Amino acid sequence: MSFSSEVKTELCRSEPAKPCCARAEAYGVLLYCNTFTAREVRIITECGDFAKRLPKLFRRAFGLKFDRLPKKSEQKYIFQITNADKLAGIIDAFGFDPRQSPVLHINFGLLEEDCCRAAFLRGAFLAGGSVTDPAKRYHLELETSHAQASRELLALLGEMGRRPKQTARGGYQVIYFKSSGQIEDFLTIMGAPLSAMGLMNAKAEKELRNGVNRRVNCEAANLDKAVDAAQEQLEAIRRLYELDRVEGLPSQLKETIILREAYPELTLSQLAEEFDPPVTKSCLNHRLRKLVELSRK
């Protein structure tokens, strides 16, 4: 099951607490479903839990049944209302004139309460929303063919302190979030706190994994540098032996040569501890640089 399907399954577990919330959720479904006109309502979904929810939702919101229910032979769940009286009742419930298009505007008077706004967003997401697996990337969107409804939903989300973006895609208007924090908030508002927690956990795992990878890469790079530096120092020592210049060096440099040859794999910090008494990393680095410089001369 995809993460988007898991979110919709969680949203369908709870029933609308009040008739006004059921009506608001159904409103979101209709504005983001396949067809909502004065002649027909058609809702098509692949989510089994949403398909089970729809008949109960419309019965509670409008006191009616669908004229067409899904058939077992169909791969998708298709619901339809074509009865003129039922359609007129739905349109009237939303404060529209049945003789006009019911999808041009959102009636904000139906969404004054926070619970109704949350229900409206839940319905819109169930009918026309999707969210990407947070382990891959952060993206949640709501897609509808009704441009005015999309613009007004954008304004509604702005009033709620949310700042999504909007774009057009293939004749549809898309509102989307790409911030993990905003997606978490949106899921929680709709009524999917477990999914929001799942997103936060995925984000934490991703950040932990990225942090480990960064540290590993950094340590590997530092190790490469240390190996390269040690090889350069050993090459310098071999050259000094070839030039017969080791015997004339100060005792500190002779000691450095002996220990570097004895411990070629140690870092500067580790090698500095092998001196008796131990020297500082800066002091040892200065000595080794002096040896490299002498070998070049």
N, C-alpha and C positions, 0 to 999 in steps of 0.2 A: 504494500500500500504506500502510495506517495505521501509526502508530508502534507500536501494540499488536501488530500483525501482524509488524512488523520484529523486535520483541523475541522473539516466539515462534519466528520463523524462526531467530534467533541461538541460542536455547535448544536447538533441535533439531539443531544442527550437530554437537554432541559426544555420543558414546555414553556411557552409565553405565560408570564405570571398574570397578566391582565388583558382584557379584550383590546384595549388601546395599543398594547405592545404587539398583539397578534396582528392587528390591522397595519401597524407600522412595518412589521417584518414582511407581511404580504405585499405591502407597497414597494419595499426594496426589491423583493423577488420580481414583481411585475415590471418595474423600471429597468431591471437588468436581465430579464429573461429573453427568450427568442422573439416572441411577438406579444404586443399588448396594444390593441386598437379597440375602437368601438364595435368592431365586428368579430374579433377573435382574441382569445388568450391561448398561447401555446408555450408550454414550458418543456424543455428537453434537458435531461441531465443523465450523467453516468454514475452519479452517487446514489447508492442504494438507500442509505440512511436519509438523504434528502428526499428521495422518492417516497419513503414511508411517512415522512413528516408532512409533506404537502397536503394530502387530503385532510388531515387533522387541523392543519394551520388554516386552510380556507374555510373549513366548517366553523372554526372558532372565530375567525375574522369577519366572515360574511354570512355564515349560516347556509352555505350551499355546497353542492357536490360537483365534481368535474363531469363534463359530458363525455369525455374520453379518458380512460385510464390506460396505463401501460399494458401491453400484451406480452405474454411469455416468449413469443417468437422473436421479439424485437431485442436488439442488442442494447439499445438505449431506452430510458424511461421517458415516455411522451405523455404529457397531460394536455387536455384541450377543453376550452369552454367556448361554445358558439351560440348558446341560447341567448336571445336578445334581452330577455328580462334579467337574467343573471349578470350579463355584462353591464346593463344599465345600473343595476344595484351596486356593482363594484365601483363603477365610475362615480356614481353619486356619493358613495362612502368616502371618496377621496376629494370631494368638493368640486368636481368637474361637471361640465354640461355634457351629457351623453351625445349630443349632436356635434361636439367638437372633439378634436384629438385629445386623449387623456394623458399624453406622455410628454407634453411640451414643457411642463413646469413641475417642480416639487412643491407641494402644498406644505409650507413650513409650519402652518398652524397645527398640523397633525404630529409635529415632531418637537413640541415645546419642552417636553419632559426628557430628562437624560435617559431614562429607561426606554423611551420610545425611539430616541436617536440610536441607541445601541441596537435595538431590535431592527431598525431600518438598515443599519450597516450590516447586520447579520444576514438579513434577507438578500441584500445586494451581493454580498460575498458568496452566499450559497448558490445564487443563480448565475452570477457573472464574474466571480472572483477566483483567484489562484494565488498560491504562494510557493516559491521555490524552496527546495530542501536547503536549510541554512548551512549544512555541511559543505555545500557547493558555493552558494552566493546568497546575498540578501535581496529579495525582490518580491513584493506583493502588489497585485494590481486588481482593479475593478474595470470591467469592459462592458460598454453598452453602445447601442446604435443611436441613442437619443442624446444629441449634442447638448441641448439646453439642460437636460437633467444632469448630465455629467458636470457642466459648468456650475450648476447650483449645488451639487454635492461637494464640489471643490470648495465653494464658499462656506457650506455647512461645516466641513472639516476645519476650515480656517477659523470659524467661530469656536470650535472645540479645541483650538490650540494646536492643530495638526497642520503640517505644511507639505503635502504631497505635490507631485508634479503631474502634468497632464500632457498627453500627446495624442495624435491621430494615427490609426493603424488600420489599413484596409477597409475604410468606411466606418470604423468604430472609434469611439472616444475612450481613451484609457487614462485612468488615474492610477498613479503608482508610487510606491515608497521603495527606497533603496537603502535607508538607514535601519540598521538592526534595532536600534532603540525605538524608532517610530513604529516599526513592525510589531515589536513586543507590545507596545502600548495599544496598537490597533487590535491585536488579537485579544488582549485582555478586555478592552472595551466591548468587543463583540460577544464575549462570553467563552473564550477559549484560553483560560489561564494556564492549563497544562501544556498546551502547545507553545505558549509564550515562554514557559519555563524550559521546554525542550529547546527552543531557539537560543535562550540564554546559555544553556549547557553546551550546545554545539558551538556557540561563540567562544565560550571559555576554553573548550577543548582545542579549538582552532588557534586561539591566541597562545595557549600553552605549547602546542605543537610548533607554532611558528617561532616562539621564544627559544625552545630547545634547539630547533634547526639553526637559528641565528647564533646561539652559543656554540653549537658544534662547528658551524662553519668558521666562526671567529677563532675557536681553539685550533681548528685544522690549519687555518691561515697562519696563526702564530707559530704553530709547530713547524710548518713549512719554512717560515722565516728563520726559526731557530736552527733547523737542519741545514739550511743554506749557509747561515752564518758560521756554524760549526765546521762545515766543509771548507769554507774559505779560510778559517783559522788554521785548520789542520794542513791545508795546502801551503799556507804561509810558513808554518813550522817546518814542513818538509823542505821548503826552499831555503830556509835559514840553515838547516843541516847541510844541504847541498853546497851552500856558499861558505860553510864552515865558520858561521858567525855566532853559533849558540854559546860557545865557551866564553866569549867576550861580553855576554849580556849581563846586566845586573841580576843579583840573586832573586829579586821579585819576579822578573820575567822568566828566569829559568824555572822557578817553582810553578809559574803559570803554564809553561810548556809541558812540564811533567804531568800536571793534573789534567790538562786538556787532552793529552794523549791517553791518559789512563781512563778518562770518562768522556768519550766523544759524544755520548748520547744525552748528557745532562744540559739543562738550560743554564743560563747565566746565574740565576738565583740559586739553583741547586749546586752548581759548580762552586759558587762563592762560599757555600757552607763547608766545602771539603778542605779549605785552607786552615792552617793552624797558626795563629787564630783565624777564624773566618773573616773574610773581607766583605765590603759592601758590593752590591751589584754594579754600582757606578764605577768603583775602583777597578773591579775585574774587567769591565767593559773597556775602560781606558787602557789597561795593560794589553788586552787582546788587540785593540785597534793599533797600539804601538807596534806589536809584532807584525801585523799585516803591513803597516807602513814601512817597517824596516825591510821586510821581504821584497817589497816593491822597489826600494832604493837599490 
